[in-house]
Amino acid sequence: MKIFSTIGGYLLMIKGMLTKPENLKMYWKELMHQSVEIGIGSLGIVAIISVFMGAVSAVQTSYQLTTPILPKETIAYIVRDTVILEFAPTLVCIVLAGVIGSKIAGELGNMRVSEQIDALEIMGINSKSYLVMPKIVAALITIPILVVLAMVLGIYGGRLAGSMGNIIPTEIYDRGLVESFIPKNVWFGLSKAYTFAFIISSVSSYYGYNVKGGSLEIGRASTTAVITSCILILFADYILAFFLL
Amino acid sequence: MIEIKNVSKRFGDKEILNDISAIMETGKTNLIIGASGSGKTVLQKCMVGLFEVDSGEIIFDERSLTAMQEEDRKELRQQIGMLFQGSALFDSMTVQQNVKFPLDMFTRWTNAQKIERVNDVLERVNLQGTNNKYPAEISGGMKKRVGIARAIVLKPKYLFCDEPNSGLDPQTSILIDKLIHEITIENNITTVINTHDMNSVMEIGENILYLYHGKKEWEGTNKEIIFSKHEKLNEFIFASEFLRDAKNMRVLEERGIIDTDKNIDQLLKEGGTDTGS
């Protein structure tokens, strides 16, 4: 029964944040601050993961591609589609669920425990709207950008690994990249990115905002937020693939 | 003035507040006292609208909080300042940003006007020059004063303080009490303080509400407390032998039996104890 009250509480939080801002300028400032925290703050880890993800993908595809019937361009083609369809949106967002999700849940949990959220409410500010909405909007803006960056870097990582490991020359790799390219795949990848961005930011905000207790509960909320986000990401991944492809 | 009319509140099966009625007077420091778990904080949170009452009414100068729509509540909340037990300062903001925050949210003043107001209130709480410090860099007493500054920056009509002396040494506690009392009189606001600090009760308790297990047990002033024969109240306030002796001395003083400090010094000298005063 607890799951129903959790879902209900989550939906009430989403509903509660959809109100007119008390001061648009202050909300914009908070949105920019969150965009920097979520976007710029995750740039490093996304870049590193993406390059290595593409590199490993190229090496393992080459390992599996033992038949000479298939041309070497196939490696690039497989790396490209794997990165765009799955690795960039899903793998990167699972990592971001840990990085950003725990940060959001921890920050809001700490604010709840130290009565900062109550202080906002007493001042007449809708704390759900001021604290949660900028985080969700910032995630919806920055995470898809990070996913696109991950796509580019992942493909480049494959190229780098291919040339450094003498697996596939760069000219052949580049030829394979444009072969049978389906633009719809990029839109599919982006639709995942938007969905996962919403999941990561809203679920983490819910658990952080509703912390009851002390520092132990903040830690628990953070962990629960990450686990729940990851499970929902994988579930949404399957649903989107089933219905959109 | 804030009127509490027959307010009750429960959480699950547990009754926290039971039919409480009281008046918090304008221009006075109104204290809500009681042991831990007596319902002080819940009552105060009901008064500011953080909790909904199960029955009864909270009336702010003839406007019923319990009957208000959300928009009217928001407007009323902008007339309320609150000092939390832990100060509740925003960790990522400096002292200046913390105090300026309500001005940024609710006024269309220029930045220069806001900074001027911030400096005025920081001077009032004796924190000049701390503008660029973060909450982690200042002491507990300073945090409370920043909390007070933030609470009064919009010139509220109502000021709520939740255990303002908690975690402070006796001297700093008295400073905070004095500051709150002076601000109350200067601005003619209704101040409601939750406390179980006996110094606060005796020094600034102009209107005291004593709660016991969620019920109103006693109401009066700090002078009336000394003469009260209410058993539970006396056990709570004058818990130690030292305080009971102090109470008895004060009763004798109020009745003129012990006249002035000179009288006390004389008695002590005769007894062979030098006060050094």
Interface residues (C-beta under 8 A of the other chain):
Chain A: E22 N23 K25 M26 N110 S114 E115 Q116 D118 A119 E121 I122 M123 G124 I125 N126
Chain B: V48 L50 R73 K74 E75 L76 R77 Q78 I80 M82 F84 Q85 G86 A88 L89 F90 D91 F101 P102 D104 M105 F106 F160
